Amino acid sequence: MFIFNDILKTTIWGGDKIGRFKGYDNVPLHIGESWEISAVEGSESVVAEGPDRGLTITQLVDKYGEKLLGKSVIERFGKRFPLLVKFIDANADLSVQVHPNDSQAMARHGKYGKTEMWYVMESDDKASLKVGFKKDMTKDEYLESVEQSTIAEKLVTYNVKKGDVFFLPPGRIHTIGAGTFLAEIQQSSDITYRIYDYDRVDKDGNRRQLHTDLAVDVIDYKAQENYRTVYDVDEQGATILAKCKYFTTNLVSTDSYIERDYEDIDSFVIIMCMKGDVVITDADTLEQKAVKQGDTVLFPATTKRIEINAAELSDFLEVTV
């Protein structure tokens, strides 16, 4: 199993929830994101401990290949780590944005697009986010609303609470509202088309770059009945939160002991601890690791079964391809 140094991202909308969540003694301020496992160029995760300490995620993939990723993962995505997992603390509203699909992103940028999901871990009173249009839109209506700075008003607003889940395929317009703290699972892509940023300026008085024209042919203008994922929690097992061709995310909960069997999964496994204090054991190698709230662990594709011993009620996001 592998533990990585987190990559903290300072943003104009970041707060202090990430530092508090991770239990840092000196809580850093204005941290908008903590990239837990990333192969994005310029922000590659580095192994924090063990015999591979100091290696980047890309070097780890080069060293272990399909033993780390899984044969089927390499066949689909090549010899590259295909996901980016992070925590996001929105102390202020994020920009209204959208992401392209693979074909659009490849044609324009030579990179993969972005499918993602959110799992809300904490929310302030009246915290909300916006996902999708209230009603069907046209391209002309979209451009007019951007010009008039009313685009955010066209989106569906959700008051959020812990456990809320939103799946965001390419083309689905969205924004995270102030007071929302969440985990994000996404394709390994840094392509974001920023549509509206509330006319904010940085410390030098400059506005952030917008990508209104690039977004025109990417946006899904059709309205959906409900953008929030509906699911029933298995209190002592695994609950599927999202399943698509890029990733499957389960919510795993236990207050004592649970086994997770990966015999039929030809993929690495990511465990993100949302709550609790546990010891995780690789049942084959007997390697053990104490894991607490805020920790993220990567298990290679060779891992077939893990055992989780919890000292208290503990929740995890379990991510596979």
N, C-alpha and C positions, 0 to 999 in steps of 0.2 A: 504494500500500500504506500501511497505517496502523499506527502503534505507539502504545500507550496507557501511561499511568502505571499501575503496578500499585496495587491497593487492598489494603493489609495489614490483616488482621483479628486483633486480640488476643483470645485465648480462654483459658479456664482449663485447657484440655488441649493448648495449642500448645507448640511447641518452637523449635529453631534451624535445622532442616533447610532451610526455605525460603530464609532468608538465605544459608546456605552454598551451596545449589544455584544461586542467582542470582549468587553471587560478590560479595556486598556486603562492603565493607571493614569496616564496623561492623555485625556481625550482630545484628539485633534478636532479643530473646527472647520467648517465649510467643506467637509468631505461629502461629495455627492454620490460616489460609487466606490465600492471595493471589488475589484476584479479578482475573483477567487481562483479560477483556472482560465487562462487565456493563452491562445496562440496567435493573437493579433500582432502583426509586425509592429515593433516599437514598444509593445506592452506584453512581452512574453513572460509567463509565470516561471519562477525558478524554484527548484526543489529545496525545501528548507532544512531537511535532516536526512540522516541515513547514508548509505554508501553512494547514492547518486546526488548527494547534496551539491548544489551549485550548477547542476545541469538545467538548461531551459526545457520547457515542454517539448519544443521541436527536437532538441538533442535527445530527449528521452524517447521520442517516437522513432528517431533514427536508430537508436541503440536497440530497442526492443521490438519494433515493428508490429506485426500482427499479435504478438504475445501481449502487447499493451492495448492496442486498439481493437483487435478482432479482425479476422480475415474478411468477413462480410463488410465491415466498416471501411477497410482499405479498398475493397472492390468498388464501393459506392462513392467514396469521397477522396480516395488517394491516400498517400502516406502523410497525412496532416491531421492535427487534432481538430475535429469538426465543430466543437461547441465552445461557447463562452458563457460562464456562469458568474453571476455578480449579485451584490446587494446594492440597493439604491435607496438613498435618503433624500426625499424631496422636501427641503425646508421652505422652498418657494415653488411656484408653478414651473414645470418644465415647458419647453417650447412645444407647440403643436407640430407633429411630425408624421412621417410615413416612410416605409422602407420598400425598396424594389424586390422583385422576385429574382431567381437565379438567372434566367435568360436576360432580363433587363439589366441586371448588375454586370453580368459577363460582357454584354454588348457595349456597355458604357464605361465600365471601370476595370474589366478583366478580373472580377472577384465574384464570390458567391453573394446572393441576396440575404435577406434576413427574415426568418420566421422566429417568433419569440412567444414567451408566456410570462405572466406575472403571478406571483403568489404573495398576497399581502400578509405581512408579519405583525405590523403595528400601525395604528392610525390615530391621529389626534382627533379631538371632537370636531365634527363637521368636515373632516378630510374627505376629499373626493378625487376622482379622476374622470377623464372623458375618453370614450371609445366609440368610433363609428358615427355615422350621420343619423339625425333624427328622422329624416325622410330622404328619398332619392334626390340626388343632386345632378346637375349637369356641369360640364367643364366651365361653361360661361358663368354659371352661378358660383362655382368655386372661386374663379378668378375675381369676380366682383366682391365676394365676401372677404377675400384676402386684401383687396385694394381698400375696402372700407373697414378693415380690422375687426370684422365680425365673425370670422371663421370659427372661433371657439364657441360662439353661441349656436352654431349649427350642429354641434356634437351632443351625443347623449351623455349626461352627467350621472355618475354613480357615487353615492355616498358609500364609503368603504369601511370594512372592519376586518379584523384578523381572520384569515382563512379564505378570503375572497380570491377567486382565480379568474384570469382573463387570458384567452388565447388570441394572439395577434398574427394572423397570416400576412404576407406581403400585401400592401395596398390598403390595409385597414388604418385609417387615420386615428391618432391617439395622442394623449398627453397625460402625464402624472401630475396630480394636484398637490399643493402644499400640505404637509402633515402626513404624507403617506410614506411608509417604510416597507420595502418589498424585496423579494428575491426575483431575479430575472434569469430565465434559461433561454438561450438563443443560439442561432447559427453563429459560427465564428466569422463575424462580419462587422465592420465599423462604418457601413454605409447608411447614413441617415439623411433624409431630405427634410430640412427644417423649413416649415411653412410660415409660422407666425411665432414671434417671441415677445409679445406684449410691449413692443417698442422699447425694450430695456437697453441700457448701455452699460459698458464695462467701466472700470475705474478711469480709463482714458477718454471716456465719452463716446466710444465707438459701439455701434450696433453689431450684433453677430450676423454673419452671412446667412441669407435665406436662399432656399432652393425652390421657389414657387414654380418656376417653369419646368424644372426636372420632375416635379411631383405630378404635373398635369396628367401624364400618360401612365402613371403608376397607381394612382388612387382608385379604389373600388368605390364607385359613387352610389351603389345600391345599399339601401338601409336594411338592417336586420332587426328581427323582433326583439332579440335579447343578446347582448354581447358578453354577459357574465356567465361563466361556466357553472352549471348546476351539478352537484355531486353529493353523495351520502358518505359520510366518514365511517370507516372501519376502525373502531377504537383500539383494537389489538391486532392490526394487520396492515395491509397495504390498500390504499385507495388511489385509483387512477385519476389524475388531474388533467393530463394532456397526453395525447398519443397522435403523432404525425410521422411523416417519413424521415424527419430529422432527429426527433427525440421522443422518448416516453418519460413522463415524470409521474412518480407515485408519491403520495404522502404516507409515510410509515410512522406508526405510533406504538409505543410500548411503555409500560411502567414496571416491567420486570425483565423478561427474557423473550427474544424473538429470533428466529432463524430466517435468513433470506437466501433462496436457492437460485443460482444463476446458471445452472447446468445447461439450460436450453437457450441461453442468451449469448450470442457471439459478439459481445461488446464489452468495453470498459464499463465501470459503474462509478458514478459520482454520488457521494453522500454529503449532503449539506445539513448540518445540525441547526435546527430552528429553535430548539428548546431542550434543556436537560443536561445530563452529565452521565456518560456511559463509557463502557469498555467494549470495543469492537475487536473481534477475533476472526482472522482468516482461518477457516476450519481446516484447510489443507496444509498451510505452512505453519499454523499456530502462532503467527505473528499477531501481536496485540497492540492496540493503541487506545489511550484514553482520549475521548472526544467530548468536547463541551460546546455549549451554545456559541455559534459564530464560526466554528471550525468546518472546513471542507476537506474531504478525503477522496482520493482517486484510487480505485482498485483496478488492476489490469484485467484484460479479458480472460486471463488464465484462472482468475478467481472463480470458483464454482459455488462456494457457500460461505456466508459470514454469520457470526453469532453476535448478537447485541445484548449486553447485560446492562440494564438501566437501574440506577439508584433512585430514580424518580420518574414521573411522567415525562417522556422525551418524544420529540417530533423531529422527523427528518424529511427532506426531499431526496428521493432516490431517482437518479437520472441515468438512462441508458439510451443507446441508439438502436 
